[in-house]
Amino acid sequence: EVYNHTISVYVQNPVPGFLYVCVVGPVVEEMLMRGFVQAGLQSRYGVIAGWILSAVLFALMHMNLLQGITTLVIGLVLGHLYIHTGSLFACMLMHGLYNAVAFLLSVLLS
């Protein structure tokens, strides 16, 4: 129900919705999850544990069972990208592109 309401708001206001979902969200979430959480967990528990734990926390942070599996997978992908590039910008860009595809499909198909 909450998900459907959110999509209806985005359909009515696609430009602000797009900016929030595809720009602001990815920038803030990547600074938090990869830049702070994953980096901190990796330094404390090692690369693999930090990677997996940050992906699980990323999925839980979204508090949406419907998105749970996909956010876990994208969290693992983004974490892997961060490990191999060390670039938050690369993670922000990939996250934004992923969200853009999901956003456009949701708005166009609703």
Number of C-alpha atoms within 10 A of each C-alpha: 6 8 11 11 10 11 18 15 14 20 19 11 11 16 11 12 19 20 14 14 19 23 18 14 17 24 19 12 17 26 17 14 22 29 17 13 19 29 21 16 19 18 11 11 12 13 17 15 15 21 25 19 19 25 26 18 16 25 22 15 13 13 10 13 11 10 13 16 13 12 21 20 15 17 26 20 17 23 28 19 17 22 18 9 12 15 13 20 15 15 26 24 16 18 23 23 15 14 18 17 11 14 21 15 11 15 17 9 8 10
